[in-house]
Amino acid sequence: MKGTVSVLLIFLLFASCHNRPGNNESIAIKKAVMIENSQVVEKVTDEWVNSFPNNIRKIKSQFKRMNVSKYNCSIIDEFYSDYGTKVDTKDLIQLDSITFSELFGSASKDLEDYCESYLYSIERPFLGLYPITLIKYFGVVERPLMLVLFDSNGKYLNSIEIADSYGETGGCLSSKFSNDSTMIQEFEWYDYGVDSIGNDVWETTYQTQTVIFKRNGEFEIKNIARN
């Protein structure tokens, strides 16, 4: 009887170890859960992008980012290296003439300086507006990131600069939404001068303003005094 019990215990122990997932199986399960979760996230993300008008939706895979919401000069600076002397735009897609015409339609003739812009992000709709961002160009003096607004039919309405990295004297423009209709913009410039005894002096100038958007794509800018 005692021998029978021992054999039974050994069998049960072997069976339980055999049925317990090994390391590889556990990793596979975890990966499956991660994939499933990521698919849910992507599905939710795509849901609002798919509400965009067709001229934007059909090129959505060409944008680098989605739903950025806070913009600063680091968005531009990430494409610069070697102390700002080299530009690397390999991860950005530039608007060619065909895509440019399809995107802007009848307004394209008035927006020629956007023609070789780089697609950066698609942003969540607000106030019935459908926004994207474009890096307008990479220059020495300015490198503006533009918020470009379309209506639900894909018609271009308006645009505004929301980030910039000032290359010559230095400085930055940053923007963020405080609610669906209001954006706060912060400017800073680095000014060079010489004091009364001939020493080099760098001073920083700040300015803050609010941008209040309207449903037709127009906006009003109000300066805010800073101490």
N, C-alpha and C positions, 0 to 999 in steps of 0.2 A: 504493500500500500504506500509506504514511504517513498519507494522508488518511483511509483506511478505519479505521485504528486510532484516529485522533482522534475520528471520528464515533462509534465504538463506546464510547470512554471517556466522551464526553458523554452518550450514551444511558444507560450504566450509572450515571453520577452522578445524572442526572435520575431514574432509576428508584429509586435508593436513597433520595433525598430525598423522593420521592413516597410511598414506603412507610413512611418514618419517621413516627411519630405526631407531629402538631403539638402546640402548647400546649393547645388545647382538648381534643384527644383524650387527652392525658396526664392532664389534670385529670379528665376523665370516667372514665378508668381508676382513678385514685386514689380518686375518690368511690365508685366501685363496690366497691373493696376495703374502704373505710371502712364502707360500708353493710353489706357482707357480714360484716365483723368485729363491727360493732355488733349485728347480728342474732344472731350466735353468743353474744355476751355476754348479750343479753336472754334468749335461750333458756335459757342456763345459770342466770341469775337466776330466771327463772320456774319452773324445775324444782323448786326447794325451796319456793317459794310455793304451787305447786299441790298440795303434800302437806298443806296446811293443811285443817282442817275447813271444811265448806261455808259456815257462817255468817260466817267471815272471808274465805274465798276469793272469795265473790261480791261483796265490796265492796273488793277489793284495789286497784282503780283509784282509789279515793277517798283513799288514804293519800298523804301528801306524800313520804315517804322509805321506803327499804328498807335493812335491814342496817346500822344506825347503829353499834351496839356500844359507842360511847363517848358519854356524855351529860354535858352541862354547862349552865350557866345561859345560855350564848349561844344555845342552842336556843330558849329563851323570849324572850331579848332581841331576836332578829332580827325579832320582830313588833311591837317598840316603836320609836317614833321621838319626836323633839322632847323629848329628855331624859327619856324614859319616860312622857310625859304622853299619848301617843296610841298606840292599838292598831290594827294593820292585819292582819286575819285573812283577807284575800280569797283567799289561797292555801291556806287550810285549810277542810276540810269539817266542819261541826258535826253531831253525832249528833242526828237528829230522833227523835221518840218511836217511830216504826215501826222504824227501823234499830236503835235502842237495844234494843227488845224482841226483835228477831230475833237480835241479837248476844249478849245476855246470857240470853235464855230465862227459865227459872223463877227465876233469881237477880236479875232486873231489879227486882223489888219491894224488894230489900234494897240496891240500888245507885242510888237515885234521884238522888244528887248527881253521878252520872256522866252524867246524861241529856243535858246540853247540852255535853258535852266535845267537843274537837276531835280528829279522827283525825290522828295524826302519822306513825307508822311501823309496818311489819311487820318483825319480827326473826327471825333464823334459829332454828329449833327447838333446844332443848337439854334433855337428860334426859327426852325424851318430852313436853316441854311446848311449847306453841305461843304465843309471846308477841307482843303488839302494844303500842304506846305511845299514850297519850292525854294531851293537855294538858287538865287537869281544868277549869280556869277561868282567866281573866285578872283577877286582883285586885290590890289595892294592897299587901297584906301578903305574900301568897304566890301563886306561879304554878306549881303543881307539874306536872311530867311524870311520869306513872304508867306503870310496867311492869305489864301486865295479862296474866295467865297462864290459858291454856285447856288442856284435855286433848285427846286425839286425836279425841274425839267433839264437840268444840266446847263442852264444858261449862266455865263459868267456875269457876276454882279459887281464885285469890288475886290480890292486887296489892300493889305497893310503890312508894313515891315514889323516883325515881332521879335527878331533876334539879329544881332550883328556883332562881328568881331572887327573892331577898327584897327587896321593894320599899320597905319603910318605913325601916329602918335600913341596909339594904344587906347583901349576902352572897350566898353561892352554895353549892349542893349539886351535886357532880359524882360520876359513877359510871362504872365500867368493869369488864368481866369480866376476871378473870385466868385463868380456865379455865371449863369447862362448868358447874361447880357453884358457883363463888365469884365474888362481885362485891366490889370495893373501893369504898367511898364516902368522899368527902372533903367535910367541911363547913367553911365559913369565915363568920364573922359580923364585922361592923364595929361596934364598940361606942363610943359617945360618952361622954366624961366630962370632968371639970374637975380639973386638978391642984391642988396645995397653994397655988399663988399665983394661981389663977383663970384659967389659960390653958386653952383648949379642947384636948382630947386625944382622938385617935381610936386605938383599939387593935383589933387583929384577933385573934379567937379561932379556933383550929383544932381539929377533931376528925376522927379517922379510924375507920372501922368496917368489918368484913367482914360480908357477907351470904352465908350458905351455904344454897343451895337444895336441896330434896329432890324426888324424883320425883312426889310427890303435890301439889306446888305450895306446900307449906309452906316456911318458911325460918327460919333462926336468925341472930340478929345478935350480933356480938361486937365490943366496943369495943377499939381499939388505943391504947395510951398514946403521947402525942407529947411530945417535949422542948419 
